[in-house]
């Protein structure tokens, strides 16, 4: 992908956005936009709605209220790495085939993998440090190796917008270091990377911009300023306080529109 011609152009815009499940809001009344080429961390307490926001951007969730727009990018051009799931160790798939699934949007379910595509698959596997493990069953991989394979699939998608949900959970330090370097490389190429993260020190070191969420936006801007003790305390207090007022507002609005 060519570098972004302008980092000021918005790629995601939300207005009065509320997202949730079964009409119960998880995040509410979000306003703002994300510029193309951003390297943005989303942080906040447990239950703050971080993963919910990524699901909204990816299209998995439709707004309960408000709007979420993608500008200059289609949803099929989003690479979305969800939280790592435990795989059955007997699952009959080797690393090469698992990584090749990153080409699904390009070749479909029944498309053939010709020589040029095989070279791309091999290059992605090499890039994430899994060379020599192409024929290893994915159930035999360590947590760090499996996450490297997930990242290799993202590499193959060649997407302008990359969503990462807790990409470094329960993996070794070497894998975190190598995969963080890959994220920096994507950003240098002009891709937009939005990552949900818990390690605030990692965010301070790697992410120039942070959105602090606690069902609503607490702060947004340069990471050093956003991750102040005052902001973090406020986010924790709001998250622990529940969302009854927001829920009541959504229910009232649904009754009025019904």
C-alpha positions as CSV (number, residue, x, y, z in Angstrom):
1,X,0.0,0.0,0.0
2,X,1.3,3.4,-0.9
3,X,1.9,5.9,2.0
4,X,-1.0,8.1,2.8
5,X,-0.9,11.4,0.9
6,X,-2.3,13.3,3.9
7,X,-2.5,12.4,7.5
8,X,-5.1,15.1,8.1
9,X,-7.8,13.3,6.0
10,X,-10.3,11.5,8.2
11,X,-10.7,7.7,7.6
12,X,-13.2,7.1,10.4
13,X,-15.8,9.6,11.7
14,X,-18.4,9.1,14.4
15,X,-21.2,11.5,15.5
16,X,-23.2,10.9,18.7
17,X,-22.3,7.3,18.3
18,X,-23.7,4.7,20.7
19,X,-22.9,1.0,20.4
20,X,-24.1,-1.8,22.5
21,X,-25.8,-5.2,22.8
22,X,-29.5,-5.9,23.1
23,X,-30.2,-2.1,23.3
24,X,-27.9,-1.8,26.3
25,X,-25.1,0.7,25.5
26,X,-21.5,-0.2,26.0
27,X,-20.2,3.1,24.6
28,X,-22.3,6.2,24.1
29,X,-22.4,9.7,22.6
30,X,-19.0,9.5,20.9
31,X,-18.0,12.3,18.7
32,X,-14.8,12.7,16.7
33,X,-12.7,11.3,13.8
34,X,-9.6,9.4,13.2
35,X,-7.1,10.6,10.6
36,X,-5.8,8.4,7.9
37,X,-2.3,7.3,8.8
38,X,-2.9,7.5,12.6
39,X,-1.2,5.2,15.1
40,X,-3.9,5.2,17.8
41,X,-4.1,3.3,21.0
42,X,-7.5,2.8,22.7
43,X,-7.2,2.3,26.4
44,X,-9.5,2.2,29.4
45,X,-10.7,0.0,32.3
46,X,-12.3,-3.4,31.8
47,X,-15.8,-3.0,30.5
48,X,-15.0,0.5,29.1
49,X,-16.2,-0.5,25.6
50,X,-12.9,-0.7,23.8
51,X,-13.5,-3.9,21.9
52,X,-17.1,-2.7,21.3
53,X,-15.7,0.3,19.4
54,X,-13.5,-1.8,17.2
55,X,-16.5,-4.0,16.4
56,X,-18.4,-0.9,15.4
57,X,-15.6,0.2,13.1
58,X,-15.3,-3.3,11.5
59,X,-19.1,-3.4,10.9
60,X,-19.8,-6.3,13.4
61,X,-22.0,-4.0,15.4
62,X,-24.5,-1.4,14.1
63,X,-25.1,1.8,16.0
64,X,-27.9,2.0,18.5
65,X,-27.8,5.8,17.9
66,X,-25.7,8.2,15.9
67,X,-23.5,7.3,13.0
68,X,-20.1,5.8,12.2
69,X,-18.7,6.5,8.7
70,X,-15.7,5.0,6.9
71,X,-14.2,7.6,4.5
72,X,-12.1,6.4,1.5
73,X,-12.0,2.8,2.7
74,X,-14.5,-0.1,2.5
75,X,-15.1,-2.6,5.2
76,X,-13.6,-5.4,3.1
77,X,-10.4,-3.4,3.2
78,X,-10.2,-3.6,7.0
79,X,-7.8,-6.1,8.6
80,X,-9.3,-7.0,12.0
81,X,-7.3,-9.0,14.5
82,X,-9.6,-10.0,17.3
83,X,-8.6,-11.1,20.8
84,X,-6.6,-14.3,20.7
85,X,-8.7,-17.4,21.1
86,X,-7.7,-20.8,22.3
87,X,-7.6,-23.3,19.4
88,X,-8.2,-27.0,19.6
89,X,-4.8,-28.6,19.5
90,X,-6.2,-31.3,17.2
91,X,-7.4,-28.7,14.7
92,X,-6.2,-30.1,11.3
93,X,-4.4,-27.0,9.8
94,X,-0.8,-26.2,9.4
95,X,0.8,-22.7,9.6
96,X,1.0,-22.2,5.8
97,X,-2.7,-22.9,5.3
98,X,-3.7,-20.8,8.4
99,X,-1.7,-17.8,7.1
100,X,-3.1,-18.3,3.6
101,X,-6.6,-17.5,5.0
102,X,-5.5,-13.9,4.9
103,X,-6.0,-14.0,1.1
104,X,-9.7,-14.9,1.5
105,X,-11.0,-11.5,0.3
106,X,-8.7,-11.8,-2.7
107,X,-9.3,-15.3,-3.9
108,X,-12.5,-16.4,-2.2
109,X,-13.3,-19.7,-0.5
110,X,-12.5,-21.8,-3.6
111,X,-9.8,-19.8,-5.4
112,X,-6.5,-21.5,-6.2
113,X,-3.2,-20.4,-4.7
114,X,-0.9,-20.0,-7.6
115,X,2.9,-19.6,-7.4
116,X,2.9,-15.8,-6.9
117,X,0.5,-16.1,-4.0
118,X,2.5,-18.8,-2.5
119,X,5.5,-16.5,-2.6
120,X,3.5,-13.9,-0.8
121,X,2.5,-16.4,1.9
122,X,6.0,-17.5,2.4
123,X,7.2,-13.9,2.6
124,X,4.6,-13.1,5.3
125,X,5.6,-16.2,7.3
126,X,9.2,-15.1,7.1
127,X,8.4,-11.5,8.0
128,X,6.9,-12.6,11.4
129,X,9.7,-15.0,12.2
130,X,8.0,-18.3,11.5
131,X,10.3,-19.5,8.7
132,X,10.7,-23.3,8.9
133,X,7.4,-23.8,10.7
134,X,5.2,-23.7,7.6
135,X,4.2,-27.4,8.0
136,X,3.7,-27.3,11.7
137,X,0.1,-27.8,13.0
138,X,-1.2,-24.6,14.5
139,X,-2.2,-26.6,17.6
140,X,1.5,-27.3,18.2
141,X,2.4,-23.6,18.3
142,X,3.2,-21.6,21.4
143,X,1.1,-18.5,22.2
144,X,3.7,-16.2,20.7
145,X,4.0,-18.3,17.5
146,X,0.3,-18.4,17.0
147,X,0.0,-14.6,17.4
148,X,2.8,-14.3,14.8
149,X,0.7,-16.4,12.5
150,X,-2.3,-14.1,13.1
151,X,-0.1,-11.1,12.2
152,X,1.1,-12.9,9.0
153,X,-2.5,-13.1,7.9
154,X,-2.9,-9.4,8.5
155,X,0.2,-8.8,6.4
156,X,-1.4,-10.7,3.5
157,X,-4.6,-8.7,3.7
158,X,-2.5,-5.6,2.8
159,X,-5.2,-3.4,4.3
160,X,-5.1,0.4,4.7
161,X,-7.0,0.2,8.0
162,X,-5.8,-2.3,10.7
163,X,-7.7,-3.0,13.9
164,X,-5.9,-4.9,16.7
165,X,-7.7,-6.0,19.8
166,X,-5.3,-6.9,22.6
167,X,-2.7,-8.1,20.2
168,X,0.0,-8.8,22.9
169,X,-2.1,-10.7,25.5
170,X,-0.3,-13.7,27.0
171,X,2.6,-13.8,24.6
172,X,6.4,-13.8,25.3
173,X,8.4,-10.6,25.3
174,X,10.3,-11.4,22.2
175,X,7.1,-11.8,20.2
176,X,5.8,-8.5,21.6
177,X,9.0,-6.7,20.5
178,X,8.9,-8.2,17.0
179,X,5.2,-7.6,16.4
180,X,5.4,-4.1,17.8
181,X,8.1,-3.4,15.2
182,X,5.8,-4.7,12.5
183,X,3.1,-2.3,13.7
184,X,5.6,0.6,13.5
185,X,6.4,-0.6,9.9
186,X,2.7,-0.5,9.0
187,X,2.4,3.0,10.3
188,X,5.5,4.1,8.4
189,X,3.9,2.8,5.2
190,X,0.9,5.1,5.8
191,X,-1.6,2.6,7.1
192,X,-4.0,3.5,9.9
193,X,-3.5,1.3,12.9
194,X,-6.0,1.3,15.8
195,X,-5.1,-0.9,18.7
196,X,-6.9,-1.8,22.0
197,X,-4.1,-2.1,24.6
198,X,-3.8,-2.6,28.4
199,X,0.0,-2.0,28.8
200,X,0.1,1.8,29.4
201,X,3.9,1.8,29.4
202,X,3.9,0.2,25.9
203,X,1.4,2.8,24.8
204,X,3.6,5.6,26.0
205,X,6.6,4.2,24.2
206,X,4.9,3.1,20.9
207,X,1.8,5.1,20.3
208,X,1.8,8.9,19.7
209,X,-1.9,9.2,20.1
210,X,-4.3,7.7,22.6
211,X,-8.1,7.6,23.1
212,X,-9.0,7.0,26.8
213,X,-12.5,5.4,27.0
214,X,-14.8,4.6,29.9
215,X,-18.1,4.1,28.0
216,X,-17.5,7.7,26.9
217,X,-14.5,9.5,25.7
218,X,-12.5,10.7,28.7
219,X,-9.6,12.2,26.8
220,X,-8.1,12.1,23.4
221,X,-4.7,13.4,22.1
222,X,-1.0,12.9,22.6
223,X,-0.4,9.8,24.8
224,X,1.6,11.6,27.4
225,X,-1.2,14.0,28.2
226,X,-4.0,11.6,27.9
227,X,-2.5,9.0,30.2
228,X,-2.2,11.4,33.2
229,X,-3.1,10.1,36.7
230,X,-6.1,12.4,36.8
231,X,-7.5,11.1,33.5
232,X,-6.9,7.5,34.5
233,X,-8.6,7.9,37.8
234,X,-11.6,9.6,36.2
235,X,-11.9,6.8,33.7
236,X,-11.8,4.2,36.5
237,X,-14.4,6.0,38.5
238,X,-16.8,6.3,35.6
239,X,-16.4,2.7,34.5
240,X,-17.1,1.5,38.1
241,X,-20.1,3.8,38.3
242,X,-22.1,1.8,35.7
243,X,-24.0,3.1,32.7
244,X,-27.5,3.4,34.1
245,X,-28.0,7.0,32.9
246,X,-26.8,6.2,29.4
247,X,-29.0,3.1,29.3
248,X,-32.0,5.1,30.3
249,X,-31.3,7.7,27.6
250,X,-31.1,5.0,24.9
251,X,-34.3,3.3,26.1
252,X,-36.1,6.7,26.1
253,X,-34.9,7.5,22.6
254,X,-36.0,4.1,21.3
255,X,-39.4,4.6,22.8
256,X,-39.7,8.0,21.1
257,X,-38.7,6.6,17.7
258,X,-40.9,3.6,18.0
